[in-house]
Amino acid sequence: MSPSPRILIAEGNPTDRRDLVLDGGGALGSTAYRQSIKHLCPAARIDVIYPADTTDALPPGTSFDDYDGFIMGGSALNIPTDGDNPKIINQIELARAAFKAKIPFLGSCWGLQVAAVAAGGVVGVNPNGREMGFARKITLTDAGRATAFYEGKAAVFDSPAIHFDEVTHLPPGSVVLAENRHTHIQAAIIRHDGGTFWGIQYHPEFDLAHMAGLVRSYATLLTDDGFYADEGAAHAHATEMELLQQNPSRQDLAWVLGLDHDVLDPDVRLREVANWLDLNVLPRMRARG
């Protein structure tokens, strides 16, 4: 029988941004995480919350004690330029509550940034600019190679990514697990207030279809930033990703896009998420009965 842990996923975007993504035909980051968890653990019971919109985000009548794991994914919000925004403060306070509850806590991109600030770290604008599409040559540190979080993962790999900000200073006692030339802290373990957070700056939960949707949504911005010659090129790139998602055996497209099994094979792409489930979430589920 497949295990059925109860997992809580926080959608990082507020209502207006969610509406913009959905109206443009895109998918929410929380949906990508839900699909990823279901791929790895089909019987998982998943609730999604929207903490940007409220200070009381947990489902009525529940606490973190009712869950086996908590995930905070991406967001278009920016801590360095809008840190006093209640939509951001709500999520920082939720992360602090998760640390205090000692629930297995996982986050990617925005989730890493929020957890770092909640524990006393600092987030800034990346001086290298936006990392978009795929984070290339993410390299495990010595600590990363030694941790169970990356058990079964290659020492160097690519992964879907989109971010403009980065963690510049981790809280005391944290450990950097991975880095690349663009972003010094691509993964970290953060310990705070008795809790432990496993975080990644990239997005293993995003498949090519999701990345294509983001490219379409940000086509104007990405063209202005110099990623594409024009918006037509952005849409063409998105189409290539969608076609490869539909048929991963298209070696011609994989070659053009510079992608390998670390992105194309979901079991490889999601290895660290699977490790988090196996090592943290399922033991808590069994302990809770």
C-alpha positions in Angstrom: 0.0 0.0 0.0 1.3 3.4 -0.9 2.0 5.7 2.0 -0.4 8.6 2.5 1.4 11.5 4.3 -0.5 14.7 4.9 1.4 17.6 3.3 0.7 21.3 3.4 1.8 23.5 0.4 2.0 27.3 0.6 1.4 29.2 -2.6 3.6 32.2 -2.4 1.8 34.5 -4.8 -1.1 36.9 -3.7 -4.5 36.8 -5.4 -3.7 39.4 -8.1 -0.6 37.6 -9.3 -2.4 34.2 -9.2 -5.2 35.6 -11.3 -2.6 37.1 -13.8 -0.9 33.7 -14.2 -4.1 31.7 -14.6 -5.7 34.2 -17.0 -2.5 33.9 -19.1 -2.9 30.2 -19.3 -0.1 29.4 -16.9 0.0 27.2 -13.8 0.6 28.1 -10.2 3.8 27.0 -8.4 1.7 25.3 -5.8 0.1 23.2 -8.6 3.6 22.2 -9.8 4.5 21.1 -6.3 1.2 19.2 -5.9 1.8 17.3 -9.1 5.4 16.6 -8.2 4.5 15.2 -4.8 1.7 13.1 -6.4 4.3 11.7 -8.9 6.5 10.6 -6.0 3.8 9.6 -3.6 0.5 9.1 -5.3 -1.5 8.6 -2.1 -0.3 11.8 -0.4 -3.1 14.0 1.0 -2.3 17.6 0.1 -3.8 20.9 1.2 -2.8 24.2 -0.4 -2.9 27.5 1.5 -2.4 31.2 0.4 -0.5 33.0 3.2 0.2 36.1 1.2 -3.5 37.0 1.5 -4.0 36.4 5.3 -2.4 36.1 8.6 -4.4 33.0 9.4 -3.5 30.8 6.5 -3.8 27.3 7.9 -7.0 25.4 7.1 -9.6 25.9 9.7 -9.3 23.7 12.8 -5.7 22.6 11.9 -2.2 23.3 13.1 1.2 22.1 11.8 0.8 19.2 14.2 -1.8 17.8 11.8 0.7 17.6 8.9 3.7 15.4 8.1 5.4 18.0 5.9 5.3 21.7 4.9 6.4 23.1 1.5 6.8 26.7 0.5 7.4 27.2 -3.3 8.0 30.2 -5.5 6.5 33.7 -5.7 6.9 36.9 -7.8 7.2 39.0 -4.6 10.6 40.5 -3.7 12.0 40.8 -0.2 14.8 43.3 -1.0 12.6 45.9 -2.7 9.3 45.3 -0.8 10.2 43.8 2.5 7.6 45.8 4.5 4.7 44.4 2.3 2.2 42.6 4.6 2.0 39.9 1.9 5.6 39.1 2.5 5.6 39.6 6.3 2.7 37.1 6.5 4.8 34.4 4.9 7.9 35.2 7.0 5.8 34.7 10.1 4.4 31.5 8.8 7.9 30.2 8.2 8.8 31.1 11.8 5.8 29.2 13.0 6.9 26.2 10.9 10.4 26.2 12.4 8.9 26.4 15.9 6.5 23.5 15.2 9.5 21.4 14.0 7.6 20.1 11.0 9.7 18.8 8.1 10.0 22.0 6.1 11.0 22.2 2.4 11.2 25.2 0.1 12.4 26.3 -3.3 13.4 29.7 -4.6 11.0 32.1 -2.7 10.7 29.4 0.0 14.4 29.4 0.6 14.5 33.2 0.8 11.6 33.4 3.2 13.0 30.7 5.4 16.4 32.4 5.5 14.9 35.8 6.5 12.6 34.1 9.1 15.7 32.6 10.7 17.8 35.8 10.6 19.4 35.7 7.2 19.5 38.3 4.4 18.2 38.3 0.9 19.4 40.7 -1.8 19.1 41.4 -5.5 21.5 39.0 -7.4 24.2 41.2 -8.9 24.4 38.7 -11.8 20.8 39.5 -12.8 18.0 37.1 -13.4 18.7 33.3 -13.5 16.1 32.2 -16.0 15.0 28.9 -17.6 17.6 26.5 -16.3 20.3 26.9 -13.6 23.3 25.4 -15.2 26.1 23.3 -13.6 24.7 23.4 -10.0 27.6 21.9 -8.1 27.3 20.1 -4.7 29.6 21.4 -2.0 31.4 18.9 0.2 28.5 19.2 2.7 26.1 18.7 -0.1 27.8 15.5 -1.3 27.7 14.3 2.3 24.1 15.0 3.1 21.2 12.6 2.7 19.3 15.4 1.0 21.3 14.7 -2.2 21.6 11.0 -1.9 21.4 9.6 -5.5 21.9 13.0 -7.2 24.8 13.7 -9.4 27.5 16.1 -8.1 26.9 18.5 -10.9 23.4 19.0 -12.6 21.0 21.4 -14.2 17.6 22.3 -13.0 14.7 24.5 -14.0 15.0 28.0 -12.4 13.7 31.5 -12.3 14.7 34.1 -9.8 16.1 37.7 -9.5 16.8 37.7 -5.8 19.1 35.4 -3.8 20.1 34.6 -0.2 23.2 36.6 0.4 23.8 35.8 4.1 22.5 32.6 5.7 21.5 32.5 9.4 24.1 31.2 11.9 24.4 27.4 11.9 23.3 27.0 8.3 25.1 24.9 5.7 25.5 25.6 2.0 24.8 22.4 0.0 25.1 23.6 -3.6 26.2 26.5 -5.8 26.9 27.6 -9.3 28.6 30.5 -11.0 25.4 32.6 -11.0 24.2 32.0 -7.5 26.5 31.1 -4.6 23.7 29.6 -2.4 21.7 27.2 -4.6 20.8 24.9 -1.7 21.1 25.1 2.1 20.1 23.5 5.3 18.8 26.1 7.8 18.2 25.2 11.5 16.2 27.6 13.6 14.2 27.5 16.8 14.4 23.7 17.0 13.3 23.2 13.4 15.1 22.2 10.2 14.5 23.5 6.7 15.9 22.0 3.5 15.9 24.6 0.8 16.8 25.1 -2.8 17.0 28.2 -5.0 16.1 26.4 -8.2 12.8 24.7 -9.1 12.9 20.9 -9.4 9.1 20.9 -9.2 8.9 22.7 -12.5 8.6 20.5 -15.7 9.2 21.9 -19.2 5.5 22.7 -19.7 5.6 24.9 -16.6 8.8 26.6 -17.7 7.2 27.2 -21.1 4.3 28.9 -19.4 6.6 31.2 -17.4 8.5 32.1 -20.6 5.3 33.1 -22.3 4.1 35.1 -19.3 7.4 36.9 -19.0 8.1 37.2 -22.7 8.2 41.1 -22.7 10.3 41.3 -19.6 12.7 38.6 -20.7 13.1 40.3 -24.1 13.8 43.6 -22.4 16.4 41.9 -20.2 18.2 40.5 -23.3 17.3 36.9 -22.9 15.6 36.9 -26.3 16.0 39.0 -29.4 12.2 39.6 -29.5 9.0 38.2 -28.1 8.6 35.9 -31.0 11.9 34.2 -30.1 10.6 33.8 -26.5 7.4 32.1 -27.7 9.4 29.9 -30.1 11.6 28.8 -27.2 8.5 28.0 -25.1 7.0 25.9 -28.0 10.2 23.9 -28.2 10.0 23.2 -24.4 6.4 22.1 -24.7 7.2 19.8 -27.6 10.0 18.2 -25.7 7.7 17.8 -22.7 5.2 15.9 -24.9 7.9 13.7 -26.4 11.1 13.5 -24.3 12.7 11.2 -26.9 13.1 14.1 -29.2 16.9 14.2 -29.2 17.0 17.1 -31.7 15.1 19.3 -29.3 17.0 18.1 -26.2 20.2 19.0 -28.1 19.0 22.5 -29.2 17.8 23.3 -25.6 20.9 21.8 -24.0 18.9 19.5 -21.7 19.7 16.1 -20.4 18.1 13.5 -18.1 18.7 15.6 -15.0 15.9 17.9 -16.3 13.9 15.5 -18.6 13.6 12.5 -16.2 11.2 13.5 -13.3 12.7 10.9 -11.0 16.1 12.4 -11.5 14.9 16.0 -11.4 12.9 15.4 -8.2 15.5 13.3 -6.4 16.1 15.8 -3.5 12.3 16.1 -3.0 12.0 12.4 -2.9 14.8 12.2 -0.3 13.0 14.8 1.8 9.8 12.7 1.7 11.6 9.5 2.5 13.9 10.8 5.2 11.7 13.4 7.0 8.1 13.2 6.0 7.4 9.5 6.1 9.1 8.9 9.4 6.9 11.7 10.9 3.8 10.1 9.4 4.6 6.8 11.0 5.4 8.4 14.3 2.1 10.3 14.2 0.3 7.0 13.5 
